[in-house]
Amino acid sequence: MARLGRLVKTTTFRLAVLYTAVFAGSVGALFVFVFINTSVFAEQQTEAAIEAEVKGFQDTFRREGVGGLVSAINRRIDPNTRTDGIYLLINPNQQRLAGNLTAWPDDVEADDLWINFSIVDLQAAEPGLADVRGLQFLIPGGYRLMVGRDIREARAFRAQLLRSLNIGLGITIALGVVGGLLFSRSIMGRVEDITQTCRRIMRGDLSQRIDSTGQSDELSRLSDSVNEMLDQIEHLMSGLREVSDNVAHDLRTPLNRLRVRLEIAANNATDEKEKEEIEEAIADADGLLATFASLLRIARAEASLRRSFGPLQLGSIIEDVVDLYQPLAEEKGVEFGSNIDFSVTGWGDSNLVAQALANLTDNAVKYTPEGGNVSISLKAENGSAVLEITDSGPGIPASHRDKVFERLYRLDDSRSTPGSGLGLSLVRAVARSHGLSVTLSDNAPGLAVSVVFPPPPGPAGGAVTKSP
């Protein structure tokens, strides 16, 4: 049912429905034209036949008088000759002289030429309800003659024709919709393959390629073009990783030598002011090394390949992070608690995930004031691993929660705090490459960070609670 819903929402199905509507409208207009022209033609034929008979009766009356007219009418009502003719001749006293009607229809004016009436009760009727279409005229001497046709068969024919046209229109629309569904399903299957491949590539697996169907259509040409583009991107990414490694080797080594020389100079300095300036230079060099290392980690996370991923024991990773930051929290006078479900597993690069979780924990401990508290928990929820880190710090305003993930972005209040503004950028890079969902929300007071991992296979287990 969900697949049918997605199918109905596709562009191909909408186009098919649009074309079906246009075609059905054209067919409907054609059916209306055919119906109207057929009905008008049948009515014209009936009236033409009646007028021809009237003309013949007029000629008979001129030649043979009323007696000859009576004989001619009696011949016409002979069942062996005609069955649909309606005739009636009356004298000036309204008495019937000839014909197959018992009386003149009611509510019919003498000056009306064409009349419609029902045979059952001989009452005038609307054309759509009438049984007879007739033509009346006066004969010298006060005689009146009416000649008509039983139009019930013609009316039944028009009704049958209308039903047939409606059925044909319904079949046309049904075939159009079914054809649209089949067409959309065929196209949607190929588009879905392309979409899924692109999503796997977006998650970091640059080795993925779109399967070629071998057909020479637009989608096949698009798939070939995308595959060529991916080959080029993979080549560029490989070159970028090589350049990054070379830069790391070429720059970190001289920076480390610079730092060592500064330390030697500081140890040999005799002037306190000079020594203090050298130590500040050493701190700047450390900051450069830390920033450079963070940028390299972010680049590695953004270029992470899924083929290097594996099962993750998230509980063990979080436990290591807790052990790392718990002494720092105690030194600041911050209460640090954890609630870890060690049975919850994940999938990804353990080093990158550990670095991302460490960055989140570092921020929580760093910005929580003395006497505050930090809590970290891991649990399974709806088949997914959910990690939550809460603190009682100043929090992040809602208007800045998207911006803090940008590189080198820092809130005004945090500029005096040591850091490069790259911690959350690494978290976002890891989240994108691993398909994680990271949400920032209020903790009243403080900040709550929720990280949801994709559902991995594995049974659920019990929670193990740890406290400081």
C-alpha positions in Angstrom: 0.0 0.0 0.0 2.9 2.4 0.8 4.5 1.5 -2.5 1.3 2.3 -4.3 1.1 5.6 -2.5 4.7 6.5 -3.6 3.8 5.4 -7.1 0.8 7.7 -7.3 3.0 10.6 -6.2 5.5 10.1 -8.9 5.9 12.6 -11.8 5.5 9.9 -14.4 2.1 8.9 -12.9 0.9 12.5 -12.8 1.9 12.9 -16.4 0.2 9.7 -17.4 -3.0 10.9 -15.5 -2.7 14.3 -17.3 -2.4 12.6 -20.7 -5.3 10.3 -19.8 -7.4 13.3 -18.8 -6.6 15.1 -22.0 -7.3 11.9 -24.1 -10.5 11.2 -22.1 -11.6 14.7 -22.6 -11.0 14.4 -26.3 -12.8 11.0 -26.5 -15.7 12.4 -24.4 -16.0 15.4 -26.7 -16.0 13.0 -29.7 -18.6 10.8 -28.0 -20.8 13.8 -27.3 -20.5 14.9 -30.9 -21.4 11.4 -32.2 -24.3 11.2 -29.8 -25.8 14.6 -30.6 -25.4 14.1 -34.4 -26.8 10.6 -34.2 -29.8 11.8 -32.2 -30.4 14.7 -34.4 -30.0 12.6 -37.6 -32.5 10.0 -36.3 -35.0 12.8 -35.4 -34.6 14.4 -38.8 -35.1 11.0 -40.5 -38.3 10.4 -38.5 -39.7 13.9 -39.3 -38.7 13.5 -43.0 -40.6 10.2 -43.2 -43.6 11.8 -41.5 -43.6 14.7 -43.9 -43.4 12.4 -46.9 -46.4 10.5 -45.6 -48.4 13.7 -45.0 -47.6 14.8 -48.5 -48.8 11.5 -49.9 -52.1 11.8 -47.9 -52.6 15.3 -49.2 -52.3 14.1 -52.8 -54.7 11.2 -52.1 -57.3 13.7 -50.6 -57.0 15.9 -53.6 -57.6 13.0 -56.0 -60.1 10.8 -54.1 -61.5 13.0 -51.2 -62.2 11.8 -47.7 -63.2 8.3 -48.7 -59.9 7.7 -50.5 -58.0 9.2 -47.5 -59.8 6.7 -45.2 -58.8 3.8 -47.4 -55.2 5.0 -47.6 -55.0 5.2 -43.8 -56.5 1.8 -43.4 -53.9 0.3 -45.7 -51.1 2.0 -43.7 -52.2 0.5 -40.4 -52.2 -3.0 -41.8 -49.8 -5.0 -39.6 -48.4 -6.7 -42.6 -47.0 -3.4 -44.0 -46.0 -1.1 -41.1 -45.9 -1.4 -37.3 -44.5 2.0 -36.1 -46.9 4.3 -37.9 -49.5 6.3 -35.9 -52.5 7.7 -37.7 -55.8 9.3 -36.8 -58.4 11.0 -39.0 -61.4 12.8 -37.3 -64.4 14.6 -38.6 -65.6 18.1 -37.5 -67.5 16.4 -34.6 -64.2 14.9 -33.3 -65.3 11.4 -34.3 -62.7 9.0 -35.4 -63.0 8.0 -39.1 -59.7 6.0 -39.5 -56.5 5.3 -37.8 -55.0 3.2 -35.0 -55.6 5.8 -32.2 -58.8 5.8 -30.2 -58.9 9.6 -29.6 -57.1 12.8 -30.3 -54.4 13.6 -27.7 -55.3 16.0 -25.0 -53.7 19.4 -24.5 -52.8 19.7 -28.1 -53.6 23.0 -29.8 -55.1 23.0 -33.3 -52.5 25.4 -34.6 -49.6 23.2 -33.4 -47.8 21.4 -36.3 -45.4 19.1 -34.6 -46.6 17.4 -31.4 -45.3 14.9 -28.8 -47.5 12.7 -26.7 -47.8 9.5 -24.7 -49.8 6.6 -26.2 -50.8 5.2 -22.8 -52.8 8.2 -21.6 -52.9 10.3 -24.8 -51.5 13.3 -23.0 -49.1 15.8 -24.5 -45.5 15.1 -23.2 -42.0 16.5 -23.3 -39.9 15.1 -26.2 -37.7 13.1 -23.8 -40.8 11.3 -22.3 -43.0 11.1 -25.4 -43.9 7.8 -27.1 -45.0 9.5 -30.4 -43.7 12.3 -32.6 -46.5 13.5 -34.8 -47.5 16.1 -37.4 -51.1 17.3 -37.6 -52.8 19.4 -40.2 -56.4 20.5 -41.2 -58.3 19.2 -44.1 -60.9 21.3 -45.9 -64.3 20.7 -44.4 -63.2 20.7 -40.8 -61.4 17.3 -40.9 -58.1 16.8 -39.0 -55.4 14.3 -39.8 -52.4 13.3 -37.6 -49.5 11.3 -38.9 -46.8 10.1 -36.4 -44.1 7.6 -35.6 -43.6 5.5 -32.5 -40.2 6.8 -31.2 -39.8 4.5 -28.2 -37.4 2.3 -30.1 -35.4 5.4 -31.2 -35.4 6.7 -27.6 -34.2 3.3 -26.4 -31.5 3.3 -29.1 -30.3 6.7 -27.9 -30.2 5.5 -24.3 -28.3 2.4 -25.3 -25.9 4.5 -27.4 -25.4 6.9 -24.4 -24.6 3.9 -22.1 -22.2 2.5 -24.6 -20.4 5.8 -24.9 -20.2 6.1 -21.1 -18.8 2.6 -20.8 -16.3 3.3 -23.6 -15.2 6.5 -21.8 -14.9 4.6 -18.5 -12.8 1.9 -20.1 -10.6 4.6 -21.7 -10.0 6.2 -18.3 -9.4 2.9 -16.6 -6.9 1.8 -19.2 -5.2 5.2 -19.0 -4.8 4.9 -15.2 -3.7 1.3 -15.3 -1.3 2.1 -18.1 0.0 5.1 -16.0 0.6 2.9 -13.0 2.4 0.3 -15.1 4.5 3.0 -16.8 5.2 4.7 -13.5 6.2 1.5 -11.9 8.6 0.7 -14.7 10.2 4.1 -14.6 10.0 4.3 -10.8 12.0 1.1 -10.4 14.9 2.4 -12.4 14.7 5.8 -10.7 14.6 4.1 -7.3 17.8 2.2 -8.2 19.5 5.4 -9.1 18.3 7.1 -5.9 19.5 4.2 -3.7 22.9 4.2 -5.4 23.2 7.9 -4.9 22.3 7.6 -1.2 24.9 4.9 -0.7 27.5 7.2 -2.4 26.3 10.2 -0.2 27.0 8.0 2.9 30.6 7.6 1.7 30.8 4.5 -0.5 32.3 6.0 -3.6 32.7 2.6 -5.2 29.0 2.3 -5.9 27.8 2.6 -9.5 24.4 2.7 -11.2 23.6 -0.5 -13.0 23.3 -0.1 -16.7 20.2 -1.8 -18.4 21.8 -1.7 -21.8 18.9 0.3 -23.2 19.6 3.4 -25.3 17.1 5.7 -23.6 17.4 8.8 -21.5 17.7 7.1 -18.2 20.5 4.8 -19.5 22.4 7.8 -20.8 21.9 9.6 -17.5 23.2 6.5 -15.6 26.2 6.4 -17.8 26.9 10.1 -17.3 26.5 9.8 -13.6 28.9 6.8 -13.5 31.5 8.7 -15.4 31.1 11.6 -13.0 31.5 9.2 -10.1 34.7 7.8 -11.6 36.0 11.3 -11.8 34.9 12.2 -8.3 36.5 9.1 -6.9 39.7 9.9 -8.7 39.7 13.4 -7.3 38.9 12.2 -3.8 41.8 9.8 -4.0 44.0 12.6 -5.1 42.7 14.8 -2.3 43.5 12.1 0.3 47.0 11.8 -1.1 47.5 15.6 -1.0 46.1 15.6 2.6 48.6 12.9 3.6 51.4 14.8 2.0 50.4 18.1 3.6 50.1 16.3 7.0 53.6 15.0 6.6 55.1 18.2 5.2 53.6 20.6 7.7 53.3 18.7 10.9 57.0 17.8 10.9 58.3 21.4 10.7 55.6 22.6 13.1 56.8 19.9 15.6 60.4 20.9 15.1 59.5 24.6 15.6 57.8 23.6 18.9 60.8 21.6 20.1 63.1 24.5 19.3 60.8 26.9 21.1 60.9 24.6 24.2 64.7 24.5 24.0 64.8 28.2 23.8 62.4 28.6 26.7 64.5 26.2 28.8 67.7 28.2 28.0 66.1 31.6 28.4 67.4 33.6 31.4 65.1 36.5 31.2 61.6 35.8 32.6 59.8 38.1 30.2 61.5 36.4 27.2 60.7 33.0 28.6 57.1 34.0 29.0 56.9 35.2 25.4 58.4 31.9 24.1 55.9 29.9 26.1 53.1 31.9 24.5 54.6 31.1 21.1 54.6 27.4 22.2 50.9 27.6 23.1 50.2 29.2 19.7 52.1 26.4 18.0 50.1 23.8 20.0 46.9 25.6 18.9 48.0 25.4 15.2 48.8 21.7 15.6 45.4 21.0 17.2 43.6 23.0 14.6 45.5 21.3 11.8 44.8 17.9 13.3 41.1 18.7 13.7 40.8 19.8 10.0 42.5 16.6 8.9 40.1 14.5 11.0 37.1 16.4 9.5 38.4 15.8 6.0 38.9 12.1 6.8 35.4 11.9 8.3 33.9 13.6 5.2 35.8 11.2 2.8 35.0 8.2 5.0 34.4 5.0 2.9 31.7 2.6 4.1 33.7 -0.4 3.1 36.0 0.4 6.1 33.0 0.3 8.5 32.3 -2.5 10.8 30.2 -3.5 13.9 30.5 -1.1 16.8 30.2 -1.9 20.5 28.8 1.5 21.4 28.7 0.8 25.1 32.4 0.2 25.2 33.2 3.3 23.2 31.0 5.4 25.4 32.6 3.8 28.5 36.0 4.9 27.3 34.8 8.4 26.7 33.3 8.5 30.2 36.6 7.2 31.7 38.5 9.9 29.8 36.4 12.9 30.9 35.2 11.9 34.3 38.5 13.0 36.0 38.2 16.4 34.2 34.6 16.7 35.4 35.6 15.9 39.0 38.4 18.5 38.8 35.9 21.2 37.8 33.4 20.1 40.4 30.9 18.8 37.9 28.8 15.7 38.6 29.2 13.2 35.7 26.7 10.3 35.5 26.1 7.6 32.8 23.4 5.0 32.0 24.7 2.6 29.3 23.0 -0.3 27.6 26.0 -2.4 26.7 24.0 -4.6 24.4 23.2 -1.8 21.9 25.4 -2.0 18.8 26.0 0.2 15.8 27.8 0.3 12.5 30.7 2.5 11.3 34.3 3.6 11.9 35.0 3.1 15.6 37.7 5.8 15.7 35.5 8.5 14.0 32.5 7.7 16.1 34.6 7.8 19.3 36.1 11.1 18.3 32.6 12.6 17.6 31.3 11.4 20.9 34.4 12.7 22.7 33.9 16.1 21.1 30.3 16.2 22.3 31.3 15.2 25.8 34.1 17.6 25.9 31.8 20.5 25.1 29.3 19.4 27.8 32.0 19.2 30.5 33.8 22.4 29.2 30.7 24.6 29.3 29.1 23.3 32.5 29.9 25.5 35.5 31.1 24.2 38.9 28.3 22.5 40.7 26.5 21.5 37.5 26.0 18.1 36.1 26.6 16.1 32.9 24.8 12.9 32.0 25.4 10.5 29.1 23.0 7.6 28.3 22.7 4.9 25.6 19.6 2.9 24.9 17.7 1.1 22.2 14.6 2.8 20.9 12.4 1.7 18.0 15.2 -0.6 16.8 17.8 2.3 16.8 20.6 3.1 19.1 20.0 6.5 20.8 22.8 8.3 22.6 21.9 11.4 24.7 24.3 13.8 26.4 22.8 16.5 28.7 24.4 19.2 30.7 23.4 22.1 32.9 25.5 24.7 31.1 24.4 27.9 29.3 23.0 26.0 26.4 22.8 27.2 22.8 20.1 29.6 21.5 17.7 28.0 19.0 18.7 30.5 16.3 22.4 29.3 16.5 21.9 25.5 16.7 22.4 25.0 13.0 25.3 27.4 12.7 27.4 25.8 15.5 28.1 22.9 13.2 29.9 25.2 10.7 33.6 25.2 10.7 35.3 27.8 13.0 31.9 29.1 14.2 31.8 30.1 17.9 29.2 31.9 20.0 30.3 35.2 21.4 30.1 33.9 25.0 32.4 31.0 24.2 35.2 33.0 22.4 37.1 33.3 25.7 37.0 29.5 26.2 39.9 27.5 24.6 39.0 25.8 21.4 39.1 26.1 17.6 35.4 25.9 16.8 35.9 22.6 14.9 34.5 20.1 17.4 30.9 20.1 16.2 32.1 20.3 12.6 33.7 16.9 13.1 30.5 15.7 14.7 28.5 16.8 11.6 31.0 15.2 9.2 30.8 11.9 11.1 27.0 12.1 11.2 26.8 12.6 7.5 29.2 9.8 6.6 27.5 7.4 9.1 23.8 8.4 8.5 23.4 9.6 12.1 20.8 12.1 13.2 22.1 14.7 15.6 19.5 17.0 17.4 20.2 19.9 19.8 17.4 20.8 22.3 16.9 22.6 25.6 17.6 20.8 28.8 16.2 23.6 31.0 18.8 24.7 31.9 21.5 23.5 29.7 21.7 21.6 26.4 20.6 18.1 25.4 22.3 16.4 22.4 20.5 13.4 20.9 22.4 11.1 18.5 20.3 8.4 16.7 22.2 5.6 14.9 20.8 3.6 12.0 19.1 0.4 13.2 21.8 -2.3 13.4 21.0 -6.1 13.7 21.3 -7.6 17.2 19.2 -8.5 20.2 18.4 -6.0 22.9 19.9 -6.3 26.3 19.7 -4.9 29.8 21.0 -1.5 30.9 24.1 -1.1 33.1 24.1 2.0 35.2 27.3 3.8 36.2 27.6 6.7 38.5 30.5 8.8 39.6 
